[in-house]
């Protein structure tokens, strides 16, 4: 996984002999940000780096100590975009992180479709909510660039012009955007950092992804990189960089490699959730970097863990083998 350029700002290297402590407590010190509230806001907005990698709200309780490098970049581009909410007639709301004349980036809640399905024509979706939002402002309409599963939360991009759609589709087709997910899985992967590479085939009849032989003419490569963020007893918080972006790819590959997502129903063995029940797959699209289709500027967005996954992490820290049924 490429290490991002942390850019300018204030940087601290923890000296030998420093007692380990929480990242948010370190940031909240009077000589730094001065309060836990400001530290939480900086983490949520993607303005904090730990050892050269972006930290998020999920890292607030992470223990740091001698040798760790903490970098605070308050003026990081894209970290101070005005947030707004789009509310549909159904009562569902969306958190919009960025909007201009060509695209919209939003934080999708779990349980909401990205686009309508033929089998569920009346179910609310991000696309229908955005269509309502855009109708009230202009003649633009949302054009889907990529999708995430209904029960996966996090970042989704829609184009609102044909020229933007064509450029964004080209970027995603070439796997140019950086797409990073946070996943809570059963077990601890070994090694703690690595690559999952599998051959996959989509089964239209069963509407699911399956593993395949490399010589299967229908097979496509599924590729992603993973890194252990935190041990949570018999579970783990992983950061996963999606390279190829196949449907249900992370969900299937995590199970194929022996670490199904907590809450996974479709791709996990029947007994996989004996220790950790959860009402959805514990997967969140937390970071996205791509080029603006018109200006060429690199845009970076991050979405903090939603409340149900943040609750799950806290519960596993407190009692790693507890049965977790949601917030």
N, C-alpha and C positions, 0 to 999 in steps of 0.2 A: 504494500500500500504506500502510495506516495506521501511523503511528509509535506503538509501545506506550508507555505511561506507565512510565518506568524506576523510579519510586518513590524511597524514601529510601535512605540508604547513603552510601558514600564515593565521591567523584567527583574525577577528576584531568583537567585540561586541559593537554596537552603544549605547552610554550612554544616559540616560534621558537628555532632553534639546537639543539634536541634531536636527537641522532642517531637515525635510524630503527632500530627493533629489533623483535624478536618480542613478540607480546602476552603469551605465557605467561612470558617472561623479565621483562617489565615487572611483571607481577603477583607474580612470585616474589621481588621485591626485599625485603630485610629490613624496610623500613618499611611494606610492604604485607602480603603473605601469608607471606613468609618461606621458601617452598620451591616448587620446580616441582610437587611432588606436590599441595600444597594448591591451587596455581593450576589444575592439571588437574582436580581435584575440583570447584572452583568453576565452571569452564567446563562440565563434564559436567552439573552440576546446574542450569544456567541462571541462575547468580547473577552473571554478567558481562554488561555491555552495552557496545557500542562505537558511539559516535556515535548513541546513542539506540535502537539495535537490539540484540536479544539476540544474544550470541555463544555458540558451542558449542565442543565439543572440536575440531571441524573448523577452528576459527579460531585454534588454539593458535600456529601458526607464522605467522600473518598479520603483516605489517610495519605498524607504526604509527609516526607521527612528528608533527611540529609541527602543531597545530590539531586533532588527534584528541582525543576525549573518552572516557575510560575510566571506567566506573561499576561499582562492586562493591556488590552487594546481597545480603549473606549471609543475611539473614532473609526473603528473598523468599518469599511464600506459595506452597506447592506444591513448593518446591525441596528440601525436606528430608524428603519422604515416605519411610517405610521401604520399601526394596526387598526383594523376596523372589522365589524361583523356584518355579515349578510344574513338576513332573516327571511325565510320563505313563508308562504301562506300556511304551510303545514306546521309552523312553529319551530322547525329545525333551523339552527344557525351555524354559520361557517366563519372561522377566523381567517380573514384575508391578510396576508403578509405584504403583498405587493400588487399594485394594479397600475397599468398605463394603457395607452391606446392599442397595444398589441398583445398583451398577455396578462394573466392573473396567476398568482401563486397563493395557495391557501393551505391551511392545516385541517385535513379531513378528520372528523371524529370517527371512532369505531361504530360499526353498525349501519353506515350509510354507503350506498352504492356510489361508485364514481360516475357511471353512466347508467341509464335505464336498461333493464334486461327484457328481452321478449317474453320471458316467463313471469316477469314481475312488472308489467307496464305501469301500474299505479303506485309502485313503491317510490318514495322520494330518493333523489340522487343529487350529487354535486352538480351535475350538468343542468338539471331542471331548476335547482335553486339559483344557479348563476344566470340562467336564461331569464328568470324573473327579475333578478337584480339588474341585468343589462337592459332589459326592456324599459325599465323606469328611467334610464339615463341616456340611451342612444339606440341606434339600430344594430349595434354589434350583437353577436351571439357567440356562446362558448363553443370552441372546437377542441375536442379531446386530443391531447398529445400522448399521454401515457396513462396507465391505470394502476391502482393498488386495490387489493381485495376489500370486500365490504367490511370485514372485521379487522382489517389492518388499519391503523391510524397513521396520520402524518402528511407529509408534503406531496402535493399534486399540482401540476402545471396545466393550464388551459391557454390556448391561443385565442385571440379575438379578431384576428385578421388572417386572410389566406396566406399572405406572404410570410407572416410569422409562423403559421402552422407548417408550411413547407420547410422552413429552415430548422425549426425545432424537431420535426420528424426526422430530418436528415441527421441532426446531432444524435438523437436517440438511436437511430438505426445504426450509426457508426460507433455506438457505445462511448460517446465523448463526454456526456455529463457525468459528474461524480455523484453517485447515489449511495448514501450510507444509511444503514438501518441499525436500530437497537433491538436486540432479541434476548428474551429470557428463555433459556433452554434447560432441559434436564441433564444433569451430569456436568463434568468439567472436561472440555475438549483437550486432547493431548496430540500434538504440542499445543501450547496456548495461543499460538499464532500460526496461521497456515492458509491453504487454499483448498477449496472444494471444487472439483472438476468432474462432471458427470455428463452422460448422454441422456437426453430426455425426449419424450414424445408426448404430444397432447392427444388425449383420448376424447374425441368430440361426443361420443355416445354417453360416456360417464362423466364428462365435463371435469376431468382431472388430469394432472400431469403424471406421467409414469417414467420410471427408469427404462433405458433401452440399451441395446447393443450398439457399439460404434458403427457396425456395418448395416444397421437398419437404415434404409433409404429415407425414412421419415425423421430420423433422429437429428436433433440439434444440440449443440454444446451448451451446458449450463456451467457458468464460471463465476465464482465469488471468492473474496478473501475475508477471513475472519480474524478477530483479535479479542482475547479475553480482557474484559474491563474489570470485572469484579467477581470473586467467588461468593456464592450465596448458599453455603452449606452444600446440599446435594443438587444445587442448581447454579447457573452462571449467567451473568449479564455479558453479552457479546456485542461487539461492534462489527457489522458485516458490510463490506463494500461490494455492492452488486455490479458486476461487469456486464453480463449479457442480458439480464432483465426478461427472463421467460415467465410465463404465467405460473404463479404459485411456486416459483423456483426456490426461494429460501426455505419455504415450508417443507418442500419435499427433500431438498438436499440436507437440511438439518436432521431429518429422520433417517435418510440413507446413511449418514455418517454417525448414527448412534446417539444423537442429541436432539430429539424432537422438541419443538417449541412447547412451553407450558401452555395448556389450553387448546392445543392442536387436536382436532377431531378427525379430520379427513385423512391425514398422512401419518399419524402416530399409531404404533401398536396398541391394542386394546388396553394393556396393563401399564402403559407408559405414564399415565397421570395418577397413579395410585397415591403418590405422595403430595402432588400439587394440583388440585383442581382449580380451574379458572374458566370464566365464561366465554373466553375468546382466545385465539392464538396471540401470544404475547410478542407482538411484532409491531414496530413503529418506524416509519420512514422519517428520520430525524434531520438529515442534512442533504442538501442538494446544491450543486454548483454547475452552472452552465453559462453559455454565452448569450447575451441578449440578441435576438434575431435581427434587429435593425442596427443597433449601435455597436455591437461586437463586444461591449463591456462584459466582463465576467461578473455574474451575480451569485451571491452565496446566501442561502437561507437555512435556518435551523428552527426546528419545532421541538419544544421541551416535551418530555414524557407526559402523556395525559394522566389524569388523576388516578385511573384504575391501575395503570402500570406502575406509577410512582408508589401507590399503596402496596402493590405486590412486592416491589423491591424492599420497601421498609419492613413489610411483614416477614420476608425471607431473611433479612438481616437480623431481625429480632428472634425469630424462631424458624431456622432453616428447613425443618421438616414439617412445618405446620400445614394443615389443609387450608388452602386459600380459595375462597369462593367469591372474591370481588370486594370492592370498597364498601 
